Amino acid sequence: GTLMEARRGLFAVRLPSSHLLLKTSVVSFFLLAVHIGTSGKASGAPMRRLLQNPVVSRLPISRRLAGFRLRIHRRSWSARSSEAKSGGSYEQKLSIMQQESSSSTGKESKGITLEDLKFDNLVLRELPVDKGNNVPRPVKNACFSLVDPTPIEDPELVSASQDALNIIDLDAKEVERKDFAEYFCGNKILSGARPAAHCYCGHQFGYFSGQLGDGATMFLGQIINSKNERWEIQYKGAGKTPFSRTADGRKVLRSSIREFLCSEAMAGLGIPTTRAPTCITSQKTKVVRDIFYDGHPEDEQCTVITRLAPSFIRFGSFEIFKPEDSVTHRSGPSAYNVEILEQLLNHVIKEYYSSIWTKHKESKDKGDMYLDFYKQVVRRTASLVAKWQCVGWCHGVLNTDNMSILGLTIDFGPFGFMERTDPEYICNNSDNDGRYSYKNQPKMCKWNCFKLAEALSPTKNFVFDEEKAKKSLDVTFQEAYEAEYYGTMRKKLGLHKGVDEKRARQLVDSLLDTMATSGADFTLTFRNMSKCVRGLVNGAPKEGEKDEFLETLKKSSLATHQEILDSLEPSMPIEKIKVLVSMARQNPYVAQRFPSLLKDLKKLELLREYNETPEEERTKATDEKWTAWLQNYRQTLLKSTNDAKQFADIANEMDKSNPKFILRNYMLQEAISKAEVQDYSYVNALLELVRNPFMENPSSEVGFTKKKLETYAAKPPKEAAKIAVT
């Protein structure tokens, strides 16, 4: 069988006679295939060199043999079943994945080589693939389009996450190979991989935008690891695809470092996320970017990261079948094509919602299966956003094309961890209306689920019951969201099962209100709560006694008078604001032309209200509010137990749920600034730090001085507030 595949591949090749070297490679490949077909053995070194040849790997013979795996060093060829399944349900794998991400040392890999990676690109076999030109264009009636990466010159490794590489069993020593960066930026293609770009659409800031797709991202292949799990690996920033539109398909160093580090930081926090094994850059291949949108473009380094997930299929993947939108008058490139929609649904359910597939596979009517699938997607999405809220993390661009169908955090752009507690916090400086603010995230995720229900029913005759799905949405989402949100918050505050649920929720809600009114740092406040619990060994402070914990909290976590004034400082001079307001009264479009005007006016209004209250009254009101909450909190815990040892155990568990370190924007910017002058020490040190953000005393291996760690575990400096991410 191998021999016949090789013959068909060889004779399908048509080459000019001048390509002697290439012909020699093809003939060599053929002779090796003949040798394998007759003897069942392969000589490791020659075959490995040939498979590494980027030209040979693209030949028809290579593609036909891609369904087989070569095991080198006294291993034999063996046909891989096209039905290779990942062991256990996706739900079980996701749970294991999160446990391993927080417990892995990242230093103990004894894995395989690049040549031994086992690709099985099931998704390209089960879903329609477009084979047209690699130029921007509409891609109709296909879920993927075959592409080729664009090389970068002299690629160099910025950083590699061994935790992520361990998922695909790659040995740590492989990172030290001279050609490692070549493979992980797209200059060379791993044997068995087949780059492709995924087609999807999306609702962007509430409006349907039609075809979007992987404009700067490329599917590389699906790897089967030693646990028989299938993991999709991607390039991001490796060049143009049919979905690049007017862009160049490239990413730059600053945005790539942000996504690389935050992907791994979310894994360290135990939040479902895509992973980022590597970050590769080039000092010589540049692209032009207008960093500040001020008409002063600069050359920036092309950078490529790899991304890893069970799948990158998203809500927008199902919107390619959408008929013409009544508002934007745009439609999906495969509008009304329910045949492909059914293929996509069946593939996703069978591979990632296997319990639902097993339950319904004998049924002729798939409507119930699709509804069960939809509800489970809603639950995972609700659970995910609840986890974000519990660490104060904002995505920034929660469009339908940025929502994972598996409930993973995906597509890291203008994200941000909320520092000073503010329900109105907006991490994306170009989100002028606050659509994706901290308080709006759950609502927007539910809205996206609403749009998913519409996407799953592009025609009235399709078996998915859109109305029944929409009717179930509110209850399904809210139940899952509240269970995850309050369940996690109970852990963060040490409110164990002995505490009444109603009282626990009241404590959580009133704490966040108290934190917001006092400008408390979100992360530091929760981290400090374990100190309050440890102090209960000696009982609660008596009336009239000084509350030592509150004094500590005020110094470490609450906003000072000056910090609040700084946060309310407008971005424009007062005189300019007055002029623009005067112009806006005559022409309302002025406000649209200067979106920062509305933000500055809101700040000035808050500043006026703040200054109307004397400072002594504000301080007294803050103290009284915190004293009342702490009294309620302590009484609740003391009623549940008076065992000193149990208080210590509760406090220790709280520290496992409340990170000491988060990836603040100013920390990222420090790492980016150093990386731009080829100093990657801060990137690697931050990677080590966010792998285990709950450590009280990080080891010296992290790479930061003790003083720097103390700075990162404290409130951000004043300059941090000036960083804007769009």
N, C-alpha and C positions, 0 to 999 in steps of 0.2 A: 504493500500500500504506500509506504514511504517512497519507494522507488518510482512508482507511477506518478505520484504527486510531483516528484522532482523532475521527471521527464516532461510532464505537462507544463510545469513552470519554466523550464529551460526553453522549450520550443515556442513559448508565448513571447519570449524576448526577441525584439528586433533592434539590432544595434548597427551603427555605421561601421564600416571596416576599419576606420581609423582608431576606433576605441579598443586598441589591442589589450591594454592593461585591464580594462573592464571585462573584455571577453575572457581573458585569462582567469579573472576572479570567478566569473560565472561557470566556466568549465571546471575550475577547481571545486567549486561548490557542488556541481553536478557529480564529479568523481567521488567526493566525500559521501554524497547521498547514496550513490551506487554502493560504496563500501559499507555504509550503514545498512542499506537494504539487503545486502547479501550476507553480511557477517554479524549484524546486530551490534557492532561496536563502533565507537567513534574515538578518534585521536583528539584529546582535549585541546592542546595548544593551537594547532592549525585551524580547527573549527571555531575556537573562540575568537581568533584574530579575524577570521572571515566574517563572523556574525557581527563583530564590532564595526566593520566597514560600513559607513553611513550610506554609501551608494547601494551596496549589495542588500542592505537591510530593507530597501524600498522596492527591490525587484519582485515581480510576481511570484517567483519561486519562494522568496522569503515569506511573502504573505500567506502562501499556501501551506508552508511548513510552520507558520505561526501557531497552528493548532496543536503542535507537538512540542514537547519540552526536551531539551538536551541536558542531561545530567552528566557533567564532566567529572573527571577523576574517578574512573572505574565505576561510573554509573551508566545505565543503558537508556536508550530511547524508549519512551513508553507513550502510547496515545493517551491524551487527556480527554476525558469525557466532556462533551460539550454541555453536559448538564451538571457540571461541578457545582455543588451547593456549599454555601457557607454553613458551618455547623451551628445548629441551634437557631432560635428565632432572633430577629434583629433586636427585639426588646431585651433579650438576655445579653446579646453582644454589647449593646449600648451601656448596660449596667456594668458589665465587666470592664469595658473600655474606660469608663470614668474612674472605676476603682484603681485600675492599673496606672492611669495617668497621674494619680496623686501618690501612688506608692512606689512607682518606678524610680530607680536611682539614676538611670540614664548613663551609667558608667560601666555596666556589667554585660554589655552586649557581646555575645559569642555567636554571631549569626552567619549569614551567607554573603557571598560576593555579589556584585552587580550582575555578573553573568548567570548566576543561579536564581535570580528573581523569576518567578513563574507567572507569566501573564496569561490571562484567560479573559478576553474582551467580550464577555457575554452580551453586554448592552448593545454593541455594534452588530451582533448577530440577530438579536431579537427585535431591534427597532430599525426603521428605515434610515438609510444613510445616503446623503447627497454626495456625488463625486464630481461636481462641477468645478469651475475655476476658483482659485483661492483669491477672489477679488470681492469687494463689498457689493452685495446684491441681495434681492429677496431670495430666500431659500424655501421653496414650496414643497409640501408633502414629504418632509423629512425631519427627523429629530436631531440628526448630526450631519456635519459636513466635513469630509476629509480635508486636512490642512497640513502644511509643513512649517515648522518653526523657522524664524529668520535668525541666523547666527549673530552672536556678538563677538567682538574682538577681545582676545586675552581675558576670558572670564576668570574671576577670582572669588573665592569663598569668603563671604562676610561672616556667616554663622550657620551652624547646623544643630538641629535639635535631635539628640540621640534618643530622647523619649519617643519622638515621632517616628524616627527611623526604625526603632525597635518594633513598631507595629508591623512593618513589612520584613522583619527579621534581618535587617542589614547590619553587618558587622561594623563596629566602631572604627576599625582600621581602614575600612573602605573610604572613609572621609579623607584620609591622608593620601589617597591615590592622586597622581598628577592629572589624570583625566576625569576625576570626580566632578569638577565644576563643569566640564564639557557636557557630561551627560545630564546634569541637573539644570542646565540653562537652555538646552535644545540644540546645541551644536552637534552633538552625537545622540543617536536614538538607541535606547536599550532594546536588545533583541526581544521580539514578541510584542513590543509596543506599537501602537498605530495612532498618531496624533489626529485629533478631530475636534471640531468646535460644536458646542451644543446650541440648538436653536430654541429660543424662548421669547416671550413677550413680557409686558409688564404694565401695571398701573403705577405711574410715577407722580408722587404728590397728588394722588387722587384722580389722575387723568390717564386714560388708556393711550399708550404710546406706540402700539403696533410692535413690529419685530425689533427686538434688541439683540439677544444672543451673546455668546462669548466673544466680545469684541477685543479683549486682551488676554483671554484665557484659552487654554487648550487642554482637552482630555488627552492624556498620554496613554492610558491603558488601565486595566483592572488586574491587580496583583493578588494571587492566592497565597496567604501566609501559612505558617506551620500549624495554625489552628483551623485551617480550612475556611478562613474568612476571606471574602473578596473586598479589596480596598481600591478605590479609584484614586489615581494620582494625576495631578494637573500641573501644567506650567501656567504662571501668570506673568505676562509681560514679554512673551516670546515672539511677538510680531503680529502682523495683520491676519485677519480671518475674514470670511464673507460677512461677518457681523460687525466689523470695525467702523463702518460708516465713514466719516471723514477723519477719524483718528488714526494713529500710527500703530496701535496694538502694543505699545510699550508702557512700562511702568518705570518710575524713577526711584532713586534710593530712599528718599524720605517716606513715601507712601508704602514702599515695600517693607521697610523696617517696622513701620507701625503695624502692618498686617501680620508679619512674621511673629513679632513679639506678643501681640494681643491674642493671636490664635493659641499660643502656648500658655499665655497667662490665664485664659478662660479654662483651659484644660486643668491647670494647676488649682483653680478655684472649684473644680468639680462640675463645671457647667458644660452641657453638651455643645460641642463645637467641631468645626473642621480643624485640621491640624496643619502645621507648616514645617516640613522637614528641613528645608534649606532656604538660604538667601544668597544669591550669586549676583555680582555686579561687574561692570566693565568701566575702566578708566578712559577707554578710547572710543567706545560707541556711545554717542550722545544724542539726545533729543532736545528740542526747544520747548520750554515751558514758561508761561507768564505766571510766575509764582504768586504774585500779589494782585493779579488782574489789574495792573496799573499801566499797561502798555510798555513794560520794560522786560521783555522775555530774556531768558538765560539758557545756556546749555546745561543740561543735567545728565548724569550717568544713567544709562539703561541698566535696569536691574530686573532679575527674574527670581521669583520665589516658586517653590513647589508647594502644592496643597494636597491634602490627603483626607479622604472621607469615604464612608461606604458608598455614598452617591452624592452628586451635586445637583440632582434633579430638584426643581423648586416649583413654587406655585405657578410662576410664569411659564413653566414648561407646558402646562395644560392650557395656557391662554393662546397658543398658536392656532387653536381651532376656533377662536372667537370670531363671530360675524361682525359686520361693521358696527362700530360704537356710535351711539346716537349723539354724543357730544363732540368727540374728536374726529368722527367719520373715518377712523382707521380700523383695519381688521387684521386678524392674524394671517400669516402667510399660508396656513393650511385650513382656512375657514371652512367649517362644516364637515371636515374630514373625520367622521366618527370612527371609521375603520382604524385609523392610526391612533386616535384617542383611546380606543379599546385596547390596542396593542400596548400603549404606554401604561394604562391603568393596570392591565394584567401583569405586566413586567414588574411594576413597582410593588404591587400587592404580593405577588409570588415571592419576590426577593427580600422585601423589607417588612412586610406585614404577613408573615407566613402563617400565623395562627388564623388570621381571617381567611386566607386562601384555602387552608385545610378545611375550615368550617363550611365553606361554600362551594368548593371545587366540583362537587357532584351535582350542584343545582344548575338547571338550564337557564333560569332567570337570574342574571347577575346584578340586578338592581339592589337587592339587599346587601350583597357583598360590597358594592361600591358605596352604599350608605354607611355601612360599618367602617369601611376604610376612611371615609370623610370624617366621621366622628372621632376616630382615633387620631387623625392628623390635627383636628381641632384641640384635642386633649394635650397632645405633645406640644403644640404651639403655645397653649395657655400655660403649661408647666414651664416652658422655656422662658417666656417673658416674666413669669413670676420669679424665677431664679435671677434674672437680670435686675429686677426691682430690689431684690434682697441684698445685692452688692452695690446698688447705686449706679449700674452701668447703663449707658444709653447707646443705641446703635447708630442713630443719626439719619439713616435713609431706609426706613422700613417700607419700601415699595414691594409690590408682589413679586418682582423678579429677584428680591433679596431675601425671600422667605423659603427656607429649606422644607421640602416635603417630609423630611425625617425628623424635624424638630431640632435642628442643629443651628448654632450661631454661625452665620455665613456672610461673606463679603464685608470685610472690615474697611470702612472708609473713614468718615469724620466722626468716629466714635469718641466716647469720653466717659470717664468715671466721675460721677458727681462728687464734688469736694464739699463746698458749703451747702448744706441741705436746703433744697429749694424745689418744690414740686414743679415749678415752671422752668426748671433747668433745661437749656437747649445746648446740645454739644455741637451741632452743625450750624456754623455761623451763617450759612446761606438758607437756613430754614427760617425765613422771616416771620412766618405766621405761627411758629411753634407747633406745627403739625405733629412732629415726632419728639416732643418734649418728654421729660421723665414721666410726668403724670399721664400723658396721652398714650404711652407705649402699649399698655394692655388694650385700650380701645382701638388703636390702629391695627394691632395684630388680629383682633376680632373682625375688624372691617376687611382685612385681607382674606380671612377665612370666608367671609360673606362673598367676596369676589371669586374665591376658589369654587364655591358652590355653583356660581354662574358659569365658570369655565368648564365644569364637568358636565354641563348640559347645553351644548351649543345649538342643539336642535330640539324641538318639542317631542320628537319621536324617540330620542335616546333614552336608554333604560334608567339612567340616574334620575332620581326624584328630587329635583331642585327645591321645590316648595317644602317638602318634608325635611330636607337638609337645613334649610334656612330656619324653619320653625324650631329645630333642635339646637340651633347654634347658641343662643343665649344661655340656656341651662347647661349645656355640655361645656362650654367655655368657662362659665363662671364657677362651676363646681370644681373643675380641674385647677383653675387659677387660684381659688381660695384655699384649696387643699394644699397646694404647693407653697403658696405665699405664707400663709399662717403657720403651716408646718415647719417651714424653714425659719421663720421669725421666732418661733417658740424655741428652737435650738439655739439661735443666736442670743436669746435672752435667758436661757436656762430654765424655761417654763416647761417642766417635765409633765408627764401624764397626770400627775396628781393635781395639776392646776386646771380649774374649770375652763372650758373652751371660750365661753362668753367673756370671762374675766381676762383671759389671755389676749383675746382680740382687742379688748378695750385698752389694755396696756400697750399693745403694739401701736395702735392708731394714735393714742395720746402721746406716746413717745415721739413719733415722727412729727406730730404737730409742735411739740415742745422744741424739738431739734430745729425745725424750720424757723420758728419765731426767734430763736437765739442764735441763728446762723451757725449751728454746730457742724463740724466736719463729720460727714456721714460715716466714713470708715473708722476714724479714730474713736468716735463716740461708742460704737458697738464694740470695738476692741477693748475699750476701757471698762465695759460693764462687768467683765469677769473680776475686776478688782473690787467692785462693789459687792459682789457675791462672796468673795473671800473675806471681806470685812465683816460679814454676818456671823462669823465664828464668835465674835464678841457681842453679837446682837446689834440692833439698829441704834443709831444715835438718839439720845434722849432729847426731849423738847428743851430748847434753849442751848443745847450743846452745838459746838461748831461741827459742821459736816465736812470732815476731811476729804471724803471722796468728791463731793461737789466742788470743793476748792481746787482739787487736782483736775477735775473735768473742765473747769473754767479756764485754767491755765493751758491745758493741752489741746482742748477740742473746740471750745466755744469761740465765736468771732468776737474780737475786740471792737471797741467803738470806732477806731481808725480803719479796721478791716472792713467794717460795714460801709463806712463812708467811701472807701476806695472802690468797693463793689458797685456803688451807685454813681460813680463818676461817669458822665457821658463821654462817648467816643469823639464827639465834635465840640469845638469851642461854643460857648453860649451864644456869642454874637452870630455865628453861622447858623445855629439852630433857629434863632429869631428870624433871620432872613428867610430861611427855608419855610418856616411856618407861615410867614406873610405871603410867600409865593404860593404855598399850597392852598391858601384860602381863595386865591384867584384861579388856580389850576390844580385840581385834585391829583393829576398825574405826577406832580412833583413828589408826592409821598411815595409813589411806586418807584420813581427814579432813584430815590434815596431811602432804601429800606431801613437803614440804620437810624433814620430820623424818628420813626415810631418807637424804636427801642429806647432811644435817648429820651424821648418825651415821657415814656413810662418810668424810666429811671429817675427823672427829675420830679415826677409826681410822688414816687416812693420816698425820695430824699426829702421832699417837703413834709410829708407825713412823719417821717422819722425825726426831723428837726423840731417839729411842733411839740414833741414830748421832751421834757427836761431829762438830762442824762441820768440823774439820780432816780427818777421815777422808772426809767427804762431798766436800770440795773436791779431795782427792787422787784419790779414785775417779773423779770427773768429769774431771779433767785426764788421767788415764791412759786413760780410755775414748776421749776425743777425740784424744789423741795417737796411739793405736793406729789409730783410723779414718783420721786424716789421713795417717799413714804409708802405710797400705794404698792410699789414694786417690792419693797422689802417685806412689807406685811404679808403679801401674797406668798413669797418664798418661805417666810418663817412659819406660816400656817401649814405649809405642805411638809415641812421637816424642821427639826431642830438639831439634827445630827451634824456636828462640825465636819466630820469626814465627808459626808455627803455634799456639803457646800463646796469643799475642795474639789470633789469629783465633778460637780456641776460646772464649776469655774473652768476646770481643765477641758471639759467637753465644749464649753462656749468658745474657748480659744481655737478649737478645731473648726469652728463655723464662722469665725470672724477674722478675716485676714489682717495681718499687721502691715503688709505691704500691698499696694495696688499700683497699677501702671498709670501713673499720673502723666498728663500731657507734657509737663515741663521735664520730667525724667526722660521721656521719649525724645524730646527735643535735644536734650544734652547728648544722648546717644547718637542721634542723627548728625549733630554738628561735628562730633568727633569722627564719625564714619565718613563724612564728606572730605576729610583730610586723611583718609585711609587708616584711621585708628579705630579698630573694631572692638576694643577692649570693653567699652561700656555696653555695646550690644550684647556681647557674650556674658558680661556680668549681670545685666538685667535678665537675660534668659535664665541664668541660674537662680536669680532671686525670685522670679515669678513662678518657677517650677514648684516651689513650696512656699506660698505667701503667708502661711500660718506660723512659720518659725519665729520663736521669741528671740533666739540668738543665732542668726545665720553663721555658718562656719566660714573660715577664711577662704575656702574654695570659691565662694561667691565672687570674690574679686574686688569688692569695695572695702574701703577703710571703715573702721568702726564709726568714725565721725560722719562719713557719708551715709552709712546705714541709719544713723540717728536722724539725719536730715530727712531721709526718705520715709522714715516712720513718724514724721511730724507734719504739721500743717504746711502747705506749700508756701514758697516765698511770694512776696507781693508781685514780682514780675510775672509769675505764672498766670495771673489773671489776664495778661495782655495777649496770651497765645490764642489765636483763633484758627480753627480748622474748618475748611469748607469741603 
